[in-house]
């Protein structure tokens, strides 16, 4: 179990602590994990080097920590505390589930004591995050909320009818109410935030930041822009508008068959469409000053939307096909209009399409409170490894771990060269050393999770 954790870096759901000397920091991390997506804290491991130092009196440390959790956190939170052992070193593992609090540090108070996890850091939650937590407790998404400035009498319903008719469907105002486009309150009907975002012609008057901002940059950085566009049409139109801009700035190659020519796009359209759709459906439209951005470079396309994964959802779970909509109504309407085919299938379809066509799979990542999908063109080259590095990668794909002696035997070189090569591979993040100190004679090496 320890080996699996050491393959990973500290991040949204994992933290290493050398000891319990900084007890308040551990408590803050526990609160942050509980409020965000859950997580694991391993005490007895140095955070930077991952050197396993262990705890001298683990029972005493566990009691101290359990008492501090009970006294310091409100409302009551009960994480799971377990003892692990590695080469006679005791490790304390704290497993924190995601729960709908919000949880806070009593000494700081409710407003200043609510922490969330952003990357590998614990930060004080702002008002937007606290509102998001409260909405989750009520099973309500931001796009479901009514906008009291717009009643249904102020809205041209024909635009919704036209969209549904184009898809061969009929919609009435009663249907709109059941779909969540309209919201009833005190015997009056208002437009939901979703209805404004999707269909209101003047939606930027209510959501000025809910636009797609696209740019074509020279080279592989943002130092020089060649062309740019802002798309402020109703959301359901944004996908095709965005694709049109991308087509204008990416290349096509010709493939000739027996009868006719076939144009092959630099980026598969199904992958582009999925990535843009994902950004629109999962963007956090409650965040001000943030737009959906599509940046086209020579070597990649980055599609970034405001809002990380919804609270409670981990990236590895999302990649496995689990869907948790940030915007329930927008997602539901996109499903009705067959823009979304199947819940949770988007990431898998993008990855499978790229792999089947010999393209590097997309890079999918959370960046603090943003989410990014990076797509690579057909011409992109995979990373090149040296032969000695390939030997170790291939060995570790078949075996759980590797010792320095085994590496020396594989390479047939001196022990000094072996040490130098292993250190280089560790520095490059290809492998991870596993030992109780840098000079541990029993130190072994495992493959990084990226391989």
C-alpha positions in Angstrom: 0.0 0.0 0.0 2.8 2.4 0.9 4.4 1.9 -2.6 1.2 2.9 -4.3 1.0 6.2 -2.4 4.7 6.9 -3.0 4.1 6.7 -6.8 2.0 9.8 -6.5 2.8 13.4 -5.8 1.1 15.5 -3.2 -2.0 17.0 -4.6 -5.8 17.4 -4.3 -6.2 14.1 -2.4 -2.8 13.2 -0.9 -0.4 14.8 1.6 2.8 13.6 3.3 3.8 14.8 6.8 7.1 14.0 8.5 5.6 14.2 12.0 2.8 15.8 14.0 4.8 18.8 15.3 2.7 21.1 13.2 -0.7 19.8 14.4 -2.8 22.8 13.2 -1.5 22.3 9.6 -2.6 18.7 9.8 -6.1 19.7 11.1 -6.4 22.3 8.3 -5.5 19.6 5.7 -8.1 17.3 7.2 -10.8 20.0 7.0 -9.7 20.9 3.4 -9.9 17.3 2.3 -13.4 16.8 3.9 -14.7 20.0 2.2 -13.3 19.2 -1.2 -13.0 15.6 -2.4 -11.7 13.6 0.5 -8.1 12.4 0.8 -5.3 10.7 2.6 -2.6 12.1 4.9 0.4 9.9 5.6 2.4 10.9 8.7 6.0 9.6 9.0 7.0 10.4 5.4 8.9 13.6 4.3 6.9 15.6 1.8 9.7 16.6 -0.6 12.0 13.6 -0.7 9.4 10.9 0.3 11.9 9.5 2.7 10.2 7.2 5.2 11.2 8.3 8.7 8.3 6.7 10.6 6.9 7.7 14.0 8.6 6.7 17.3 5.5 6.3 19.4 2.6 5.9 16.9 0.0 5.0 19.6 0.7 8.2 21.4 0.7 10.2 18.2 -2.6 8.7 17.2 -4.3 9.6 20.5 -3.0 13.2 20.3 -4.3 13.6 16.8 -7.7 12.0 17.5 -8.2 14.3 20.4 -7.2 17.4 18.4 -9.6 16.4 15.6 -12.4 16.1 18.1 -11.6 19.4 19.8 -10.7 21.5 16.8 -13.1 20.7 14.0 -16.8 21.6 13.7 -19.2 20.0 13.0 -18.0 16.6 14.2 -15.8 14.8 11.7 -14.6 11.3 12.1 -11.8 10.3 9.8 -10.3 6.8 9.8 -6.9 6.5 11.5 -4.8 3.4 10.6 -1.3 2.1 11.4 0.9 1.0 8.5 4.4 -0.5 8.7 7.3 -0.3 6.2 10.7 -1.9 7.1 10.1 -1.5 10.9 9.0 2.1 10.4 5.5 3.0 11.7 3.3 5.2 9.4 0.0 6.8 10.5 -2.6 7.0 7.7 -5.5 9.3 8.0 -8.3 8.7 5.5 -10.8 11.6 5.2 -14.1 11.1 3.4 -15.7 13.9 1.5 -18.7 15.1 3.5 -21.2 18.0 3.1 -20.2 20.3 5.9 -18.8 22.8 5.5 -16.3 21.9 8.2 -14.2 24.6 9.8 -11.5 25.2 12.4 -13.2 26.2 15.7 -10.4 28.6 16.7 -10.8 30.6 13.4 -14.6 30.6 13.4 -17.0 29.7 10.7 -16.1 32.4 8.1 -12.3 32.2 8.4 -12.0 28.6 9.3 -13.4 26.8 6.3 -10.6 25.4 4.2 -10.6 23.7 0.8 -8.0 21.8 -1.2 -6.5 23.5 -4.3 -3.8 21.4 -5.8 -1.4 20.5 -2.9 -2.4 23.5 -0.8 -5.1 24.3 1.8 -6.8 27.6 1.3 -9.6 29.5 3.1 -12.8 29.1 1.2 -14.3 32.2 -0.3 -18.0 33.1 -0.4 -18.6 31.4 -3.8 -17.2 28.1 -2.5 -19.2 28.2 0.7 -22.4 28.9 -1.4 -21.4 25.9 -3.6 -21.2 23.7 -0.6 -24.6 24.8 0.7 -26.1 24.2 -2.8 -24.7 20.7 -2.8 -26.3 20.1 0.6 -29.7 21.0 -1.0 -28.9 19.0 -4.2 -29.2 22.2 -6.2 -26.9 23.5 -8.9 -26.2 27.1 -9.8 -28.0 26.8 -13.2 -31.2 25.6 -11.5 -31.5 28.8 -9.5 -34.2 31.4 -10.6 -33.2 34.8 -11.9 -35.7 37.2 -10.3 -34.9 39.9 -12.8 -36.5 37.9 -15.6 -40.0 36.4 -15.5 -41.2 34.2 -18.2 -43.3 37.1 -19.5 -40.1 39.0 -20.4 -38.8 36.1 -22.5 -39.3 35.2 -26.1 -40.2 31.5 -25.9 -40.0 31.1 -29.6 -36.2 30.7 -29.5 -36.6 27.6 -27.4 -39.3 26.2 -29.7 -37.1 26.7 -32.7 -34.1 24.9 -31.2 -36.3 21.9 -30.1 -38.2 21.8 -33.5 -34.8 21.7 -35.3 -34.2 18.5 -33.4 -37.6 17.1 -34.3 -39.0 17.7 -30.8 -41.9 19.8 -29.4 -41.7 21.8 -26.3 -44.3 23.7 -24.3 -44.0 26.1 -21.4 -45.1 23.2 -19.1 -42.2 21.1 -20.5 -39.8 24.1 -19.9 -40.9 24.1 -16.3 -40.3 20.4 -15.8 -36.9 20.6 -17.6 -35.9 23.4 -15.1 -35.7 26.2 -17.7 -38.5 27.9 -15.8 -38.7 28.1 -12.0 -41.9 28.8 -10.1 -41.7 31.0 -7.0 -44.5 32.7 -5.1 -47.0 31.9 -7.9 -44.8 33.5 -10.5 -42.5 31.9 -13.0 -38.9 33.1 -13.6 -36.2 32.0 -16.0 -33.5 29.8 -14.4 -29.9 30.7 -14.9 -29.7 27.8 -17.3 -32.5 29.3 -19.5 -30.6 32.6 -19.7 -27.3 31.0 -20.5 -28.7 28.7 -23.1 -31.4 30.7 -24.9 -31.5 34.4 -23.8 -30.3 36.6 -26.7 -28.9 39.2 -24.3 -27.4 36.7 -21.8 -24.2 38.7 -21.5 -26.2 41.4 -19.7 -26.8 38.9 -16.9 -23.6 36.8 -17.3 -21.0 39.1 -18.9 -18.2 36.6 -18.4 -20.1 33.6 -19.9 -18.4 33.8 -23.2 -15.9 31.7 -25.2 -12.6 33.5 -25.8 -10.5 32.0 -28.6 -7.0 32.8 -29.7 -4.5 31.6 -32.3 -1.0 32.1 -31.0 2.3 32.1 -32.9 4.5 29.2 -31.9 4.0 27.4 -28.6 3.6 30.3 -26.2 1.1 33.2 -25.6 3.7 35.9 -26.4 2.3 36.8 -29.8 -1.4 36.4 -30.9 -2.3 36.0 -34.6 -6.1 36.1 -34.4 -8.7 36.1 -31.7 -12.5 35.9 -31.3 -15.1 36.3 -28.5 -18.2 34.2 -28.9 -21.2 35.6 -26.9 -24.1 33.7 -28.6 -26.5 31.5 -26.6 -24.5 28.5 -25.2 -26.0 25.9 -27.4 -24.6 27.7 -30.5 -21.1 28.1 -29.0 -19.9 24.7 -30.0 -20.2 25.1 -33.7 -18.9 28.7 -33.6 -15.9 27.5 -31.7 -15.2 24.6 -34.1 -15.4 27.0 -37.1 -12.6 29.2 -35.6 -10.5 26.1 -34.8 -10.9 24.8 -38.4 -9.8 28.1 -39.7 -6.5 27.9 -37.8 -5.6 24.2 -38.1 -4.5 22.2 -41.1 -6.0 19.4 -43.2 -4.1 16.7 -45.1 -5.4 14.8 -48.1 -5.7 11.0 -48.2 -6.5 9.5 -51.7 -8.5 6.3 -52.0 -9.5 4.4 -55.2 -12.5 6.7 -55.9 -12.2 10.0 -54.0 -10.0 12.2 -51.9 -10.5 12.3 -48.1 -9.5 15.3 -46.0 -7.9 14.4 -42.6 -8.0 17.1 -40.0 -5.1 17.9 -37.7 -7.4 17.3 -34.7 -10.3 14.8 -34.9 -13.5 16.7 -34.8 -15.2 14.3 -32.4 -12.5 15.0 -29.9 -12.7 18.8 -30.4 -16.5 18.7 -30.0 -16.3 16.6 -26.9 -13.7 18.9 -25.3 -15.7 22.1 -26.0 -19.0 20.6 -24.9 -17.3 19.5 -21.6 -16.1 23.0 -21.0 -19.5 24.5 -21.6 -21.4 21.9 -19.5 -19.0 22.0 -16.6 -18.0 25.6 -16.4 -18.7 27.5 -13.1 -20.8 30.4 -14.3 -21.0 31.8 -10.8 -17.3 32.8 -11.0 -16.8 36.4 -12.2 -13.9 37.5 -14.3 -13.4 34.1 -15.8 -14.2 32.8 -19.3 -14.0 29.6 -21.2 -10.8 29.9 -23.2 -9.6 28.0 -26.3 -5.9 28.6 -27.1 -4.5 27.3 -30.3 -0.7 26.8 -30.5 1.5 25.2 -33.1 1.9 22.0 -31.0 -1.5 21.8 -29.1 -4.9 23.2 -28.3 -5.8 24.1 -24.7 -9.4 24.3 -23.7 -9.8 25.7 -20.2 -13.0 26.4 -18.3 -13.6 28.2 -14.9 -14.3 25.8 -12.1 -12.4 22.6 -11.3 -14.2 19.3 -10.8 -17.4 19.5 -8.7 -16.8 19.1 -5.0 -16.6 15.4 -4.1 -15.4 14.2 -7.5 -11.8 13.1 -8.1 -10.1 13.3 -11.4 -9.3 9.5 -11.5 -13.0 8.8 -10.8 -14.1 11.2 -13.6 -11.7 9.6 -16.0 -13.2 6.2 -15.2 -16.6 7.3 -16.6 -18.4 8.7 -13.5 -20.4 11.8 -14.3 -21.3 14.5 -11.8 -22.8 17.5 -13.4 -22.0 21.0 -12.2 -24.8 22.4 -14.3 -27.7 19.9 -14.1 -30.1 21.8 -16.4 -27.6 22.6 -19.1 -26.5 19.0 -19.1 -30.1 17.8 -19.2 -30.9 20.1 -22.2 -27.8 19.1 -24.0 -28.8 15.5 -23.5 -32.3 16.3 -24.8 -30.8 17.9 -27.9 -28.4 14.9 -28.3 -25.4 17.2 -28.0 -24.4 14.8 -25.1 -24.9 11.1 -26.1 -24.2 9.3 -22.8 -23.3 10.5 -19.3 -19.7 10.1 -18.4 -18.5 8.9 -21.8 -16.8 12.0 -23.0 -13.3 11.6 -21.6 -13.2 7.9 -22.6 -14.3 8.7 -26.1 -11.7 11.4 -26.5 -8.9 9.2 -25.3 -10.0 6.1 -27.3 -10.4 8.2 -30.5 -6.9 9.6 -30.2 -5.3 6.3 -29.4 -7.1 4.5 -32.2 -5.9 7.2 -34.7 -2.3 7.1 -33.5 -2.5 10.5 -31.7 -1.2 11.3 -28.3 -4.1 11.1 -25.8 -5.4 14.4 -24.3 -3.9 15.7 -21.1 -6.7 16.3 -18.6 -6.0 18.3 -15.5 -7.3 20.5 -12.7 -5.5 23.8 -12.3 -6.6 25.3 -9.0 -10.2 26.5 -9.8 -10.0 25.8 -13.5 -10.2 22.6 -15.6 -8.1 22.1 -18.8 -8.1 19.6 -21.6 -5.0 19.8 -23.8 -5.3 18.2 -27.3 -2.3 17.2 -29.5 -2.2 17.1 -33.3 -1.5 14.1 -35.4 2.0 15.3 -36.1 2.9 15.4 -32.4 5.7 13.1 -31.4 5.7 11.0 -28.3 8.4 11.5 -25.7 11.7 9.8 -26.6 13.5 7.8 -24.0 17.1 6.6 -24.0 17.7 2.9 -24.4 18.9 2.4 -20.8 15.7 4.2 -19.6 13.5 2.0 -21.8 15.1 -1.1 -20.2 14.1 -0.1 -16.7 10.6 1.1 -17.8 9.9 -2.2 -19.5 11.2 -4.2 -16.5 9.0 -2.2 -14.0 6.0 -2.7 -16.2 6.4 -6.4 -15.6 7.7 -6.3 -12.0 6.5 -4.4 -8.9 9.9 -3.0 -8.0 13.6 -2.9 -8.8 16.8 -2.8 -6.7 20.0 -1.1 -7.7 21.7 -4.5 -8.0 19.0 -5.6 -10.5 19.4 -2.4 -12.5 23.2 -3.0 -12.6 22.6 -6.5 -13.8 20.2 -5.3 -16.6 22.6 -2.6 -17.8 25.8 -4.5 -17.2 27.6 -1.3 -16.0 29.5 -0.3 -12.9 27.7 0.5 -9.6 28.7 4.1 -10.0 27.1 4.4 -13.4 24.1 2.6 -12.1 23.6 5.1 -9.3 24.0 8.0 -11.6 21.5 6.6 -14.1 18.9 5.8 -11.4 19.3 9.3 -9.9 18.8 10.8 -13.4 15.6 8.8 -13.9 14.3 9.8 -10.5 15.0 13.5 -11.3 13.1 13.2 -14.5 10.1 11.7 -12.7 10.3 8.4 -14.5 10.9 6.3 -11.4 10.6 6.9 -7.6 13.0 5.8 -5.0 11.6 3.9 -2.0 13.7 3.8 1.1 14.1 4.9 4.7 17.0 7.4 3.8 18.9 8.5 0.7 21.6 5.9 1.5 19.3 3.0 2.5 21.1 -0.1 1.2 17.7 -1.8 0.7 16.3 1.1 -1.3 14.2 0.0 -4.2 12.6 1.8 -7.2 9.1 1.8 -8.6 7.6 3.2 -11.8 6.0 6.7 -11.6 2.2 6.6 -12.1 2.7 8.5 -15.4 4.0 5.4 -17.0 
